[in-house]
Amino acid sequence: MAANPYLQPSLGRLLIDHCRIGHTFFRPQNEDMERRLQLAADHHDAFIVAIEARDEQAVVDLVFEHWELSRENMEIFIAPQGLKADNFAPFQEGDNR
């Protein structure tokens, strides 16, 4: 990036998103998330085996399986849970907020 002022904001956002995804994905909160984490690790092991075997079709198949695994729950990885609107008192005229 060489401290490019145009790309630095994008890199910062990418690093934040990567951290959030890692924090969410690698700290499973239920059995389904634990299962998905194990399946993702199994995919990575299978990638190594397929690449060593030079099995291009196996790699392609794994890529799509791995993407689908992430795609199914992408919203929990990239978007933090929102705040409920009822947590905020309605604005009243004359409030000094």
N, C-alpha and C positions, 0 to 999 in steps of 0.2 A: 504494500500500500504506500510505502515511502511517505507517510504523513500527508497524503493527498487530501486537501481540504474538502474536496467534493465527495470522496469515497469514505472518509473517516466516519461520518454519521451512519452510513450503511453498515460499516464494519461494527460499530458500537451496537447497533440494533441486532445484528446477526449474533454477536457474542451474548447479548442478553437473552435472545431467543434460544440459543444453544444451551445456555445455563438453565433456563426454565425447563426446557425439554429434558435435559439430564436430571434435573432435580425431581421432576414428575415421574419420568420413566424408570429411573433407578431407585425409586422409593415407593414400591407398589403399596397401594392402600387396600387392596382386596385380592381374593384368589384369582380373579380373571387377570388382573394386572401382573400378578406373579407368574401366571401361566404364559402370558405374552412376553414377559421378560425372558423366561427360560427358552421360549420358542425363538426369540430374536438371537439369543446366544447360540442356540443350535443352528440357526441360519448362518451365523458367522463361521462356525466350525465347518459347515457344509460348503460355504464359499471357498474356504482354504482347500478342502479336499477336491472340489470340482476344478479349481484353478490348477492345482498340482497335476490333476489328471488331464488337463487341457480339454475339459468337457464343456465346450461353449454353450450347448443347449441347457445343461444343468445350471450353469451360471445365470443364464437368461431366465430360466424358470424360477430360480431362487430370488432373483431381483424382484420379479413381480409378486412373489409370495411375501417377501420382506416389505415391499411398498404397501401391499394390502394390509398387512399387520399394523403398520403405522397409520395408514389412511383411515382405518375404521375408528380410531380414537384421536385423530389429529387435533380436534378442538381442545381436548384436555391438555395436550402437550404445548400448544402455542398460545392459548388464551387463558389467563387466570380467571378464576371464578369471580363473577361480578358481585357488587354489593346490592342488597335488596333495597328497593326504593323506600320501604317503610322504615328504614334505619335513619332517615333524615326527616326532621320536622319541616313542615311546609313553610315557605318564606311568607312572612307577613309584612304588609306595608308598615314602614317605620322601624323594621329590624335594622340594626347596625352591623350587618354581616358584610 
